[in-house]
Amino acid sequence: MKRREFIRSAAAGAVAATVLPVEAQVQEKQAGQEFYELRRFSLRNGAGPKLTENFFAQAMIPALNHMGISPVGAFKVDVGPEMPTYYLLLPSKSAEALLSVNQKLSQDAEFLKAAAGFWDAPAAAPAFLRVESTIFSAFTGWPKLTPPKPEKRIFQLRIYESASYAAHLKKVEMFNTAEIGIFVKAGLAPVFFGSAISGPLLPNLTYMLTFPDLPTLSANWSKFGSDPAWKELSHKPGYTDPEIVTNISNYYLSPLACSQV
């Protein structure tokens, strides 16, 4: 299958994952439903984190903005299973634009000059251990990235894995039809919701929330958990966790100084 055909097929499948009426899907798509790339940088202790942050600030984010990819999120993991780990969040109106980022960077002389030491790090002194990339289609229930207010924030990144594509689609449906509304009511402020098109841990959905501090995070999750609408929804046949979710990964993040989200 040709690359362009694959991209169209994958994107179409992700949009169909919303299992909403066709007319509603078209209306959401016309409203600007986005795609996201989330890059996970597994780093070494020592010089790795600072080298990576400088690469983001001085080379990667300016080059992405020049391509029309903005705002770019840059985060470090404060609580998670593997540290140090940094994330980059790239929003775009096109999945194809995200897939061509590295090729465009390799042809950008200004970027290559600013990225020297990271982009071309030698095997004897690598800049990172590994980079993982996942591309997502935004949920129709939350079609565009919502940057938080410009104040001190923390972020929560959650990944829901499912045992089958049918179960994954059911969980996406659950968010689109009801769960996102309960989130917002409880003060769980979303940044994005995405259904994975490519990357590890398929099938999965991933979302990011933002809070001013940890006490607010805990208090608002308690509101969510005690909401009668959530209790009813989460016990509805077909929507229970044992039926549609096999694993949930949970990370607490803080934005780097260069982050635009």
N, C-alpha and C positions, 0 to 999 in steps of 0.2 A: 504494500500500500504506500502511495506517495505521501511525503511528509505533510503537505497542505491538506490532503484528504483526511489523514489521521487526525490532525488538529481539529478540523471541522467536526469529524465524527465524535471525538472525545468531548469537545465543548457541547455539542448537541446532547450527548448522553448525560452530561452533568446538569444541563438545564432541565432535561426531562426528569431528573431526580426529584424535582419539587413536587411531582404528581399533582399539580394544580391544573385546572381547565386550560386548554390550549389558548383561548382568548386572553386569560389572565397572564399566561407566560409571555405572550407577545407584548402585552401592555407593559409588563415589568422590564422586558428586554429593551423596549423602546425608551423606557425611562432611564436607561444607563446602567444596566446590570454589569458589574465589573468582574475582572479576573485578578487573582493575586498569585504572586510567587513568594513563598516563605523559604528563605535560605538559612540553614542552621550551620553555624561554624563551630566545630569542636576544636578547642584550642589547647595549647600547652601552657602550663604555669610559667612564669618568668616574663619574657619579653612579648609573648604571643598576644595577650589581650591589648596592650598598648599599641603594638604594631597594627593590629586589626582595627582598632578604633581610629587610628590615624588614617588608615586606608579608606575606611568608610567616609570620614569627614573631608579628607583632602582630594580623594580621587573618585570613589564609587558614587557617592550621593550627588556630587556636582555633575558627573557624567550622566547619571540616570535622569536627573532633572532636565538636562539638555536634550535627552531623548523624549521628553514629555511624560516621564514616569515620576509622579509626585502626588501627595507627599510620601516620602520614604521613611519607614519606621526603622529605628536601630535600637536594639535592646540587649541587655545582659541578663542572664539567668541568676536570680538571687536565691531561689529555692527550686531545686530540681535534682534528678538523679545523677547528672553528669555536669561537672563544672571544672574549668571555666567554659561556658558556652555563650555565644552571641547569636542574635537573629537579625536578619534584614527582611523587612516586609515591603514588597514592591506591588503597588496597585496599577492596573492598566485597564483600558477599555477593550483590549485585544489579547487573547492568549498567544497569538502568533508573535506579537511584539515582545512578550516576555521570553519566548523561546529563542529570539534572535539577539537578546541582550549581549551575551558573551561574544558573539561574532562581531557585533558593532563595537564593543569595547576594544577588541583586538585590532581594530582599524582606526582607533582614535588616538592620534599622536599625543595630544594634550593629556588624555587619561593615562596613557602608558608612562609618560614622564612623571606624573604625580603618583602613580601606583608602584614605581620602582622600589624593589625591596620586598614587596608583598606579592605582586602579580608574578614576578619572575624569581621568587625565592628558590635557592638551590636545594637539591635533594638532601644535602648534608645539613641544612638548616631550614627546614620547611616552616612556613608562616602559620600553618594550621595542621591539625591531625586529619580532618576530613570535613567536606562540605556536603550536606544533603539538601536537595531542593524538592519542594512540592508545589505544584500548581493547582489552584482552586478556581471553581466557578462560584461566584457569590450566590447566596440564597435569594430567591425571589422575595422572601419576607424581609430581607435586609440587603438590598441590591448594591449599596454603595458604602465604601469605607467612611466611618464617622470619626474624625480626629477629636480628641478630648479638648477641654478647655486648657488654655496655656497657663497651667499652674503645676505645682509639684504633684506627680501622679505615680501610681504603681499600676501594673498590668497583670492580668491573669490569662494564661494561654492554656486551653483545654482541648484535648484530642480524643474523640470518641471512635473507637474501632468497632467493627461489626463482623459477624461470622460469615455473612453472605451479602451480596449486593441487594437482595430483596429487603433484608433487615436494615441495611444502610439507608435505602430509600425511604423506608418507613420512619426512621429517626429524623431524616430531613423533613419529611412531611409533618411530623410531630412539631418540629420547630416552626415551620412556616405557617401552620394553621393555628397554633395556640401558644407554644412555649415561649417564643420571642416576646409576645405581648405580656406574659407573666413576668419574664425577666425585667422588662422595662418598668412595669408597675412596682417591682420590688427594689428598684434602684441598681440593678445589674446592668450597667451602661455598656452596650456593645460597641466595639470598634469595627469588627467584621465577623461574618459567618461565611465559611467556605466548604464546598463539597470537593474532595480531592479528585483531580483528573489524572494526575501522575505523581509518582514519588513512592516512598516507603509506606508500610502499614496500611495498604489498601485492603478493603474499602474503609475510608474514614471521613469524618467531618471534623473541622477544626474551627474554633472561634476564639476571639480575644475580647476581654472585658477590661474596663478601666475604673479605678477608684482613687480617691484622694489619699487613702491610707489603709492599713491593715484592719483597724477596728471597724471602719466603714464596710470593708469587704466582708468581714465576719457577720456584722449586723444585717447586711442586706441579703446575704445568703440565707440567714435564719428567717428573714421575712419571706423569701422565696419558698423555703422548705415548708413553712407553716401556712402558705396560701391555700385555701380550700380548692381553688381552681387547679393548682398544681397537684394536690393530692388526688383529685378526681382524675385528672389527665394521666398521671403516672401509674394509676391502677387500671386504666382502661385496657381491656384485652387487645393485644397487638402492639401496645405501646409500652409495656413493662420492660425494665432493663434486662431481665433474664432472657427475654425474647429477642431483643434487637441490639444490645450493647454487650461486647465481650471484655472491653478494657477501656478505662479512662485515664489518660495521663494529664497531670496537673502541674503547671509551672507558674512561679511568681517571677515577674520581670520588672526591671526598672529601665527607663529610657537612657540612652547615652546622650552626652551633651550635643551631639550632632543630629539627633533624631528629629524628624519633622512631624512625628506623630506622638 
